Amino acid sequence: MTKTEIEKLLKKHGFKMKAGSRHDIWKKAGFPPIPVARHKGDIPKGTANKILKEAGIK
């Protein structure tokens, strides 16, 4: 899963992005801030699953 695919899912579920220094921070009321690294290519499967789990997606 790429960074762009994860961002689309987060936006679809109502999260808003705030730029951090090395990560984009996604926020939504009732959820902890979710950092997503800025890099090209696929995000490792375990990391992608953790991001989606924290966001309540899946």
Secondary structure by P-SEA (a helix, b strand, c coil): ccaaaaaaaaaaabbbbbbcccbbbbbcccccbbbbbbccccccaaaaaaaaaaaccc
